[in-house]
Amino acid sequence: MSESMRSTVAHFSSNLCLCEWHGVLCGPESDAQTRSSKKMKCFSRYLPYLFRPPSTILSSSCHTEGSRMFSASADPHAHTMRMLSASADLQAVLKPDIPAAHVLNFYALSPPADIISTVEFNSTGELLATGDKGGRVVVFQREQEFCLSFMVFISGFAILEHDNKTVKLWKISERDKRPEGYNLKDEDGRVRDPSTITALRVPVLRPMDLMVEATPRRVFSNAHTYHINSISVNSDYETYMSTDDLRINLWNLEITNRSFNIVDIKPANMEELTEVITAAEFHPNHCNTFVYSSSKGSLRLCDMRAAALCDNHSKFFEEPEDPNNRSFFSEIISSISDVKFSHSGRYLMTRDYLTVKVWDLNMESKPLETYQVHDYLRSKMCSLYENDCIFDKFECVWNGTDSVLMTGSYNNFFRMFDRNTKRDVTLEASRENSKPRAILKPRKVCMGGKRRKDEISVDSLDFSKKILHTAWHPSENIIAVAATNNLYIFQDKVN
């Protein structure tokens, strides 16, 4: 990591600029089920190849094992799920001496369909997967040379995606050569008359334009009664778990007709239901350990070695509520919307409506650290409840060294917290502030009274502009921020 990140977040933010990756909206073409990558301007919208009804991608989990990558998405119309193929022709690339800025914009099916609903890097950081509410999965690959203008897929690339109740595994592969010189069929693929064959030919491979094709390989179904809210691939890369509001199921990637229920909190009488599962994740190093969060603001750490059904947790993390701060909205804003293990596996990070908390796995009584994300909204709770914003589910991410946290807010703001210096910064992702080579400037929200020139009043915040999904490169100062239907990729500026 750069020295600027090691020093303070404030210094990091003052040198943050937009960078560019090549992107592909990947999948089959309507006639040949494949298509080669074509150039498109970065600010233009993706080509309108439509293969299925509008759908929603709920979550993402990108991992690699050798040449395989797994990502998660959702589509209520699983039987009509398709993926598309195209690429963006970007003006600059991720080269240390070329800082640049661009906004990656998604094609819109209908007003809500192009809203980005998930974004995540793979484990190497070379690939970035995103999904939108139109049911599309878009994969970006980091540019290595300035002259490259197309997306090149890793051979054997795979996508594990889920709809509301079904999980599907897709294989995406590339072809840049075609076989020629068949003996039993002509160049058009028609079968030849055996009596006309007078000589034996050896087929050869000829170069061709790059083609990308997607094929479904696995369908994992009939295991969830309620909508899946998250999936997590295990560190052994052989199993994964899918989570809905009341149950967590464990799957083997090679077995589609059977799963194991490892958590079930559904009561015999649904009127006695007091909480639901909001998120779950496997430990990054120990394949037997996982954690899940609840709408009551608690965390349960489970060990699958202890019992087949992990209803009895190994550790329980919950912060006692201060009776003086209790209000009508207390239970709503305490619901955990996201939980993430640190890369080291020592800590847990959770995000509720107002705060980000860091928990030590060895201390269950209270969080190790608490960071206020937008405490200035406490006076706006009634308005947020009326417009349903209070139910927004914000995600949170670690940087590669677990020293900095990042999460989103309203008005296209996103927050970063340095755990070492205890400093924080608010930045804005918007086209107006994202000029080429521009540096992001810290933003401040004014609670009341006189407002400085560089401040924004809390009454002026736009709650329709929100950053729910963010991702951080596993080893570098590169972040991806999804702001409605725009994807921003920032990097630490190199002088």
C-alpha positions as CSV (number, residue, x, y, z in Angstrom):
1,M,0.0,0.0,0.0
2,S,1.2,3.5,-0.7
3,E,2.7,5.7,2.0
4,S,-0.3,8.1,1.7
5,M,-2.7,5.4,2.9
6,R,-0.4,4.4,5.7
7,S,-0.3,7.9,7.0
8,T,-3.9,9.1,7.1
9,V,-7.1,8.7,5.3
10,A,-7.3,12.5,4.9
11,H,-4.0,12.4,2.9
12,F,-5.3,9.5,0.9
13,S,-8.5,11.2,0.1
14,S,-6.7,14.4,-1.0
15,N,-4.9,12.4,-3.7
16,L,-7.9,10.3,-4.9
17,C,-8.8,10.5,-8.6
18,L,-10.9,8.5,-10.9
19,C,-9.3,5.7,-12.9
20,E,-10.5,3.5,-15.7
21,W,-10.9,-0.2,-16.4
22,H,-12.1,-2.1,-19.4
23,G,-15.6,-3.5,-19.0
24,V,-17.6,-6.2,-20.6
25,L,-21.3,-6.9,-20.2
26,C,-20.9,-10.6,-20.9
27,G,-23.0,-13.4,-22.4
28,P,-24.4,-14.9,-25.5
29,E,-25.6,-13.1,-28.6
30,S,-29.1,-13.9,-29.8
31,D,-28.2,-15.8,-33.0
32,A,-24.7,-17.4,-32.4
33,Q,-24.8,-17.3,-28.6
34,T,-21.4,-15.5,-28.8
35,R,-20.1,-12.2,-29.8
36,S,-16.7,-10.6,-30.1
37,S,-15.9,-7.5,-28.0
38,K,-16.7,-4.2,-29.6
39,K,-15.4,-0.7,-28.8
40,M,-17.7,1.7,-27.0
41,K,-17.1,5.1,-25.5
42,C,-17.0,5.1,-21.8
43,F,-19.7,7.7,-21.3
44,S,-22.1,5.9,-23.8
45,R,-24.6,3.4,-22.6
46,Y,-24.3,-0.3,-23.1
47,L,-25.9,-1.8,-26.1
48,P,-29.5,-2.8,-25.6
49,Y,-29.4,-6.6,-26.1
50,L,-32.4,-7.8,-24.2
51,F,-33.0,-11.5,-23.6
52,R,-35.2,-11.7,-20.5
53,P,-37.7,-9.7,-18.4
54,P,-36.3,-7.1,-15.9
55,S,-34.8,-8.7,-12.9
56,T,-32.8,-7.9,-9.8
57,I,-29.3,-8.7,-8.8
58,L,-29.3,-8.8,-5.0
59,S,-25.7,-9.5,-3.9
60,S,-22.2,-10.3,-5.1
61,S,-19.4,-12.6,-3.9
62,C,-16.4,-12.8,-6.2
63,H,-13.7,-15.3,-5.7
64,T,-11.0,-17.0,-7.8
65,E,-9.6,-20.5,-7.7
66,G,-7.0,-20.8,-10.4
67,S,-8.9,-19.6,-13.4
68,R,-12.3,-19.7,-11.8
69,M,-14.2,-16.8,-10.4
70,F,-17.5,-16.9,-8.6
71,S,-19.9,-14.0,-8.3
72,A,-23.4,-13.8,-7.0
73,S,-26.5,-12.1,-8.5
74,A,-30.2,-12.5,-8.6
75,D,-32.9,-12.9,-11.2
76,P,-36.6,-13.6,-10.4
77,H,-36.9,-15.1,-13.9
78,A,-34.1,-17.7,-13.5
79,H,-35.3,-19.8,-16.5
80,T,-34.8,-16.8,-18.8
81,M,-31.5,-15.6,-17.4
82,R,-29.0,-14.5,-20.0
83,M,-25.8,-12.5,-20.0
84,L,-24.6,-10.0,-22.6
85,S,-21.3,-9.3,-24.3
86,A,-19.8,-5.9,-25.1
87,S,-16.9,-3.8,-23.9
88,A,-16.1,-0.2,-23.2
89,D,-13.4,1.7,-25.1
90,L,-11.7,3.7,-22.4
91,Q,-9.6,6.8,-22.9
92,A,-6.9,5.9,-20.4
93,V,-5.7,3.0,-18.3
94,L,-4.4,2.2,-14.9
95,K,-0.8,3.2,-15.4
96,P,1.1,5.0,-12.6
97,D,1.9,8.0,-14.8
98,I,-1.6,8.5,-16.3
99,P,-4.1,9.5,-13.6
100,A,-7.5,9.9,-15.2
101,A,-11.2,10.1,-14.5
102,H,-14.2,8.5,-16.1
103,V,-17.8,7.5,-15.2
104,L,-18.9,4.0,-16.3
105,N,-22.7,4.3,-17.1
106,F,-25.1,1.4,-17.5
107,Y,-27.7,0.9,-20.1
108,A,-31.2,1.5,-18.8
109,L,-34.1,-0.9,-19.5
110,S,-36.5,1.2,-17.4
111,P,-36.0,3.8,-14.7
112,P,-35.1,1.4,-11.9
113,A,-33.6,-1.4,-14.0
114,D,-30.1,0.1,-14.5
115,I,-29.5,0.8,-10.8
116,I,-26.3,-1.0,-9.7
117,S,-27.1,-3.4,-6.9
118,T,-23.8,-5.1,-6.3
119,V,-20.1,-4.5,-6.8
120,E,-17.1,-6.5,-5.8
121,F,-13.4,-7.3,-6.7
122,N,-12.2,-10.8,-7.1
123,S,-9.4,-12.1,-4.8
124,T,-6.6,-10.9,-7.0
125,G,-8.1,-7.5,-7.8
126,E,-7.7,-7.9,-11.5
127,L,-11.5,-8.4,-12.1
128,L,-14.4,-6.4,-10.9
129,A,-17.9,-7.8,-11.0
130,T,-21.1,-5.6,-10.8
131,G,-24.8,-6.4,-11.1
132,D,-27.8,-4.2,-11.7
133,K,-31.5,-4.4,-11.1
134,G,-32.0,-5.4,-14.7
135,G,-30.5,-8.7,-13.9
136,R,-27.2,-8.1,-15.8
137,V,-23.7,-9.1,-14.6
138,V,-20.9,-6.8,-15.9
139,V,-17.3,-7.8,-15.5
140,F,-14.4,-5.4,-15.8
141,Q,-10.8,-6.3,-16.1
142,R,-7.9,-4.1,-15.2
143,E,-5.9,-2.7,-18.2
144,Q,-2.3,-3.8,-18.3
145,E,-1.2,-2.0,-21.5
146,F,-2.4,1.3,-22.9
147,C,-2.9,-0.1,-26.4
148,L,-5.4,-2.8,-25.4
149,S,-9.0,-1.8,-26.2
150,F,-10.9,-5.0,-25.5
151,M,-11.8,-7.2,-22.6
152,V,-10.0,-10.6,-22.4
153,F,-11.6,-13.2,-20.1
154,I,-9.7,-15.7,-18.0
155,S,-10.2,-19.1,-19.5
156,G,-12.7,-21.2,-17.6
157,F,-14.2,-18.1,-16.0
158,A,-17.3,-19.0,-14.0
159,I,-20.1,-17.0,-12.4
160,L,-22.2,-18.3,-9.5
161,E,-25.4,-16.3,-9.4
162,H,-28.6,-16.6,-7.6
163,D,-32.1,-15.4,-8.2
164,N,-34.7,-14.9,-5.4
165,K,-34.7,-18.6,-4.5
166,T,-32.4,-20.4,-7.0
167,V,-28.6,-20.4,-7.4
168,K,-27.0,-20.9,-10.8
169,L,-23.4,-21.5,-11.9
170,W,-22.5,-20.1,-15.3
171,K,-19.2,-20.8,-17.2
172,I,-17.8,-18.0,-19.3
173,S,-15.1,-18.9,-21.8
174,E,-13.2,-17.1,-24.5
175,R,-12.2,-18.2,-28.0
176,D,-9.7,-16.5,-30.3
177,K,-9.1,-19.5,-32.6
178,R,-11.4,-21.6,-34.8
179,P,-10.8,-25.1,-36.2
180,E,-10.6,-25.6,-40.0
181,G,-10.0,-28.5,-42.3
182,Y,-12.6,-31.0,-41.1
183,N,-12.9,-34.3,-43.0
184,L,-16.6,-35.1,-42.4
185,K,-18.1,-31.6,-42.9
186,D,-17.4,-28.6,-45.0
187,E,-16.4,-25.1,-43.9
188,D,-20.1,-24.2,-43.4
189,G,-20.6,-27.1,-41.0
190,R,-22.7,-29.2,-43.4
191,V,-22.0,-32.9,-43.4
192,R,-20.1,-34.1,-46.5
193,D,-20.9,-37.1,-48.5
194,P,-18.4,-39.8,-47.5
195,S,-18.1,-41.0,-51.1
196,T,-16.6,-37.6,-52.0
197,I,-13.8,-37.8,-49.4
198,T,-10.6,-38.9,-51.2
199,A,-7.9,-37.6,-48.8
200,L,-7.4,-37.3,-45.1
201,R,-6.9,-33.8,-43.8
202,V,-5.5,-32.7,-40.5
203,P,-7.6,-30.0,-38.9
204,V,-5.8,-26.8,-38.0
205,L,-6.6,-23.8,-35.7
206,R,-6.8,-20.4,-37.3
207,P,-6.8,-17.1,-35.5
208,M,-10.1,-15.3,-35.2
209,D,-11.7,-12.3,-33.4
210,L,-12.1,-12.8,-29.7
211,M,-15.5,-14.4,-28.9
212,V,-17.0,-14.8,-25.4
213,E,-19.7,-17.3,-24.6
214,A,-21.6,-18.2,-21.5
215,T,-23.2,-21.5,-20.7
216,P,-25.1,-22.6,-17.6
217,R,-23.3,-25.4,-15.7
218,R,-25.2,-25.9,-12.4
219,V,-28.6,-25.0,-11.0
220,F,-29.1,-25.2,-7.3
221,S,-32.8,-25.0,-6.5
222,N,-35.7,-26.0,-4.2
223,A,-33.9,-25.2,-1.0
224,H,-35.2,-21.8,0.0
225,T,-38.8,-20.7,0.9
226,Y,-37.8,-17.1,1.3
227,H,-35.7,-14.7,-0.8
228,I,-32.0,-15.2,-0.7
229,N,-30.2,-12.2,0.7
230,S,-26.6,-13.3,0.4
231,I,-24.3,-16.1,-0.5
232,S,-20.7,-16.8,0.5
233,V,-18.1,-19.1,-1.0
234,N,-16.1,-21.0,1.5
235,S,-12.3,-20.8,1.7
236,D,-12.1,-24.5,0.5
237,Y,-13.7,-23.4,-2.8
238,E,-15.7,-26.6,-2.7
239,T,-18.8,-25.4,-0.7
240,Y,-20.8,-22.2,-0.4
241,M,-23.7,-21.1,1.8
242,S,-26.9,-19.3,0.7
243,T,-28.9,-17.3,3.2
244,D,-32.5,-16.2,3.4
245,D,-34.4,-14.5,6.2
246,L,-34.8,-17.6,8.3
247,R,-32.4,-20.3,7.1
248,I,-28.8,-20.8,6.0
249,N,-28.1,-23.7,3.6
250,L,-24.7,-25.3,2.8
251,W,-24.0,-26.5,-0.7
252,N,-21.3,-28.4,-2.5
253,L,-20.5,-26.8,-5.9
254,E,-20.7,-30.2,-7.6
255,I,-24.0,-31.4,-6.1
256,T,-27.1,-29.5,-7.2
257,N,-30.0,-31.6,-5.8
258,R,-29.0,-31.6,-2.2
259,S,-28.0,-29.1,0.5
260,F,-27.6,-29.1,4.2
261,N,-29.6,-26.8,6.4
262,I,-27.1,-25.5,9.0
263,V,-29.1,-22.6,10.6
264,D,-32.9,-22.5,11.0
265,I,-34.5,-19.8,13.2
266,K,-38.0,-20.2,11.9
267,P,-40.3,-20.6,15.0
268,A,-43.2,-23.2,15.1
269,N,-45.6,-20.2,15.3
270,M,-44.6,-17.4,12.9
271,E,-46.3,-14.9,15.2
272,E,-43.5,-15.6,17.6
273,L,-40.9,-14.5,15.1
274,T,-38.8,-11.6,16.6
275,E,-35.8,-11.4,14.3
276,V,-34.6,-12.4,10.8
277,I,-31.1,-13.1,9.4
278,T,-29.8,-10.2,7.4
279,A,-26.3,-11.4,6.2
280,A,-23.8,-14.3,6.5
281,E,-20.2,-14.9,5.6
282,F,-17.6,-17.6,5.9
283,H,-14.3,-17.1,7.7
284,P,-11.6,-16.2,5.2
285,N,-9.2,-18.9,6.5
286,H,-11.2,-21.5,8.5
287,C,-13.7,-23.3,6.4
288,N,-15.6,-24.6,9.4
289,T,-16.4,-21.1,10.8
290,F,-19.0,-18.6,9.7
291,V,-20.9,-15.7,11.1
292,Y,-24.4,-14.3,10.5
293,S,-26.1,-11.1,11.6
294,S,-29.7,-10.4,12.6
295,S,-32.2,-7.6,12.5
296,K,-31.8,-7.1,16.2
297,G,-28.2,-6.0,15.8
298,S,-26.5,-9.2,17.1
299,L,-23.9,-11.5,15.6
300,R,-23.6,-15.2,16.0
301,L,-20.3,-17.0,15.3
302,C,-20.8,-20.7,14.5
303,D,-18.5,-23.7,14.2
304,M,-19.8,-26.4,11.9
305,R,-17.6,-29.0,13.7
306,A,-19.7,-28.7,16.8
307,A,-23.0,-29.9,15.3
308,A,-24.7,-30.5,12.0
309,L,-27.3,-27.8,12.8
310,C,-25.6,-24.7,14.1
311,D,-28.6,-23.3,16.0
312,N,-26.4,-23.2,19.1
313,H,-23.8,-20.6,18.3
314,S,-20.2,-20.6,19.5
315,K,-20.0,-16.9,20.3
316,F,-22.6,-14.2,20.5
317,F,-21.8,-10.5,19.9
318,E,-24.2,-7.8,20.9
319,E,-23.8,-4.3,22.3
320,P,-26.1,-3.4,25.2
321,E,-28.5,-0.7,24.4
322,D,-28.4,2.6,26.3
323,P,-31.9,3.1,27.8
324,N,-31.5,6.9,27.6
325,N,-31.1,6.7,23.8
326,R,-34.0,4.4,23.1
327,S,-36.7,5.7,20.7
328,F,-39.3,4.4,18.3
329,F,-36.6,3.9,15.7
330,S,-34.1,2.2,17.8
331,E,-34.9,-1.3,16.7
332,I,-34.9,-0.3,13.0
333,I,-31.6,1.5,13.0
334,S,-29.9,-1.2,15.0
335,S,-30.5,-3.8,12.3
336,I,-27.2,-5.0,10.8
337,S,-27.2,-4.6,7.0
338,D,-23.8,-6.1,6.3
339,V,-21.1,-8.1,8.1
340,K,-17.5,-8.7,6.9
341,F,-14.6,-10.6,8.2
342,S,-11.3,-8.8,8.1
343,H,-8.7,-10.3,5.8
344,S,-6.7,-11.5,8.8
345,G,-9.9,-13.2,10.2
346,R,-9.3,-11.6,13.6
347,Y,-12.0,-8.9,13.4
348,L,-15.6,-8.5,12.2
349,M,-17.0,-5.3,10.8
350,T,-20.7,-4.6,10.8
351,R,-22.8,-1.8,9.4
352,D,-26.1,-0.6,10.8
353,Y,-28.0,2.4,9.7
354,L,-25.9,5.0,11.5
355,T,-22.6,3.4,12.4
356,V,-19.9,1.0,11.4
357,K,-18.5,-1.2,14.2
358,V,-15.4,-3.3,14.5
359,W,-15.6,-6.4,16.7
360,D,-12.7,-8.5,18.1
361,L,-13.5,-12.2,17.9
362,N,-12.1,-12.5,21.4
363,M,-14.4,-9.9,22.9
364,E,-18.1,-10.5,22.7
365,S,-19.4,-7.9,25.2
366,K,-19.0,-4.7,23.1
367,P,-17.5,-3.5,19.8
368,L,-13.8,-2.7,19.7
369,E,-14.4,0.4,17.7
370,T,-17.5,2.4,16.7
371,Y,-17.6,5.0,13.9
372,Q,-20.4,7.4,13.2
373,V,-21.3,7.4,9.5
374,H,-24.0,10.2,9.3
375,D,-24.9,11.0,12.9
376,Y,-26.4,14.3,11.6
377,L,-29.4,12.3,10.4
378,R,-30.7,11.6,13.9
379,S,-32.9,14.7,13.6
380,K,-34.3,13.4,10.3
381,M,-35.6,10.0,11.5
382,C,-39.3,10.8,11.0
383,S,-38.7,11.9,7.4
384,L,-36.5,9.0,6.7
385,Y,-39.1,6.6,8.0
386,E,-41.8,8.2,5.9
387,N,-39.8,7.9,2.7
388,D,-38.6,4.4,3.6
389,C,-34.9,5.5,3.5
390,I,-34.5,4.2,7.0
391,F,-34.7,0.7,5.6
392,D,-31.8,1.2,3.2
393,K,-29.1,-1.5,3.4
394,F,-25.6,-0.1,3.3
395,E,-22.6,-2.3,2.8
396,C,-19.1,-1.9,4.3
397,V,-15.6,-3.0,3.2
398,W,-12.1,-3.3,4.5
399,N,-9.0,-2.1,2.7
400,G,-6.3,-4.7,1.9
401,T,-4.5,-4.2,5.2
402,D,-7.6,-4.0,7.4
403,S,-6.5,-0.5,8.5
404,V,-9.1,1.5,6.7
405,L,-12.9,1.1,6.5
406,M,-15.3,2.4,3.9
407,T,-19.0,2.6,3.6
408,G,-21.7,4.7,1.8
409,S,-24.1,7.4,2.7
410,Y,-26.6,9.8,1.1
411,N,-26.1,12.5,-1.5
412,N,-23.6,10.2,-3.2
413,F,-21.3,10.6,-0.2
414,F,-19.0,7.8,1.0
415,R,-17.1,7.7,4.2
416,M,-13.6,6.4,5.0
417,F,-12.2,5.7,8.5
418,D,-8.6,5.2,9.4
419,R,-8.3,2.8,12.3
420,N,-4.8,3.8,13.3
421,T,-5.1,7.6,13.3
422,K,-8.9,7.7,14.1
423,R,-9.3,10.2,11.3
424,D,-12.2,10.1,8.8
425,V,-13.2,11.8,5.6
426,T,-16.3,12.3,3.5
427,L,-16.0,12.1,-0.3
428,E,-18.5,12.6,-3.1
429,A,-18.9,10.5,-6.2
430,S,-20.6,12.6,-8.9
431,R,-20.1,13.5,-12.5
432,E,-19.8,17.2,-11.6
433,N,-16.8,16.5,-9.4
434,S,-15.3,13.8,-11.6
435,K,-13.3,15.7,-14.2
436,P,-10.2,14.0,-15.8
437,R,-7.2,14.2,-13.5
438,A,-9.4,15.8,-10.9
439,I,-8.7,15.3,-7.2
440,L,-11.6,14.5,-4.9
441,K,-12.1,17.1,-2.2
442,P,-13.4,16.3,1.3
443,R,-17.0,17.3,1.9
444,K,-18.6,18.4,5.1
445,V,-22.2,18.5,6.3
446,C,-23.5,21.4,8.3
447,M,-26.0,20.7,11.1
448,G,-27.4,24.3,11.3
449,G,-26.6,27.9,11.8
450,K,-24.1,29.6,9.4
451,R,-22.8,27.4,6.6
452,R,-19.4,27.8,5.2
453,K,-18.7,27.9,1.5
454,D,-17.4,24.3,1.2
455,E,-20.2,22.9,3.5
456,I,-23.6,21.4,2.6
457,S,-26.6,21.7,4.8
458,V,-28.2,18.6,6.1
459,D,-31.5,19.9,4.8
460,S,-30.0,20.0,1.3
461,L,-29.0,16.3,1.2
462,D,-30.5,14.3,-1.7
463,F,-31.8,11.0,-0.2
464,S,-32.5,9.6,-3.7
465,K,-28.8,9.6,-4.3
466,K,-27.2,7.0,-2.2
467,I,-24.2,4.8,-2.2
468,L,-25.1,1.4,-0.9
469,H,-22.4,-0.7,-2.5
470,T,-18.6,-0.3,-2.4
471,A,-15.6,-2.4,-3.0
472,W,-11.9,-2.1,-2.2
473,H,-9.0,-3.7,-4.2
474,P,-7.5,-6.4,-2.1
475,S,-3.9,-5.1,-2.3
476,E,-3.9,-1.6,-3.8
477,N,-5.5,1.8,-3.2
478,I,-8.3,1.3,-5.8
479,I,-11.9,1.5,-4.8
480,A,-15.2,1.0,-6.7
481,V,-18.2,3.0,-5.8
482,A,-21.7,2.4,-7.1
483,A,-23.8,5.5,-7.2
484,T,-27.3,4.7,-8.6
485,N,-26.6,3.8,-12.2
486,N,-23.0,5.0,-12.3
487,L,-19.9,3.0,-11.4
488,Y,-16.9,5.1,-10.2
489,I,-13.5,3.5,-9.9
490,F,-11.0,5.7,-7.9
491,Q,-7.3,5.2,-7.3
492,D,-4.7,6.9,-5.2
493,K,-3.1,9.5,-7.3
494,V,0.6,8.8,-8.1
495,N,2.6,12.0,-8.7
